[in-house]
């Protein structure tokens, strides 16, 4: 078992400098047991010839003012916290930053004593990902997909299971277009 350590809190998996010239389009479906309708987070990253980038971020959501109160710039992290999942974002950051070192079938110790098991390599919206899982202190099972083949700004898969394996929250990459 390997031990992984890192600091910081973020869901960003790729740096803007990882994106090629042209427009890379991504879309995630966000849903949860506390949300009346699934939401869509869209991101376009355009690499410009002069080394700069243009970013377009949009959120499609429907709900009451209380349900939509988490929206804001890069509101997905707030959504994860507000959806009743309380996922430890520091643990996710550790996995994201070390994903190239992870191997299928292996287990990794994370900060706080959490053990992450890498289950398989799979495709999510055409992106090759490592899929793994860990248990939270509260007994929730968290599935996580980490992009290997392409730059994906947020994680391609984040699924939180509660009691009886019911899905309490899901952030799933449903569209990925390369330039």
Secondary structure as GFF3:
##gff-version 3
##sequence-region A 1 179
A	DSSP	beta_strand	2	3	.	.	.	ID=ss1
A	DSSP	three_ten_helix	16	18	.	.	.	ID=ss2
A	DSSP	beta_strand	22	32	.	.	.	ID=ss3
A	DSSP	beta_strand	39	47	.	.	.	ID=ss4
A	DSSP	beta_strand	53	60	.	.	.	ID=ss5
A	DSSP	alpha_helix	76	82	.	.	.	ID=ss6
A	DSSP	alpha_helix	89	97	.	.	.	ID=ss7
A	DSSP	three_ten_helix	99	101	.	.	.	ID=ss8
A	DSSP	beta_strand	107	109	.	.	.	ID=ss9
A	DSSP	three_ten_helix	111	113	.	.	.	ID=ss10
A	DSSP	beta_strand	115	124	.	.	.	ID=ss11
A	DSSP	beta_strand	127	135	.	.	.	ID=ss12
A	DSSP	beta_strand	141	147	.	.	.	ID=ss13
A	DSSP	beta_strand	157	161	.	.	.	ID=ss14
A	DSSP	three_ten_helix	163	165	.	.	.	ID=ss15
A	DSSP	beta_strand	167	177	.	.	.	ID=ss16
###
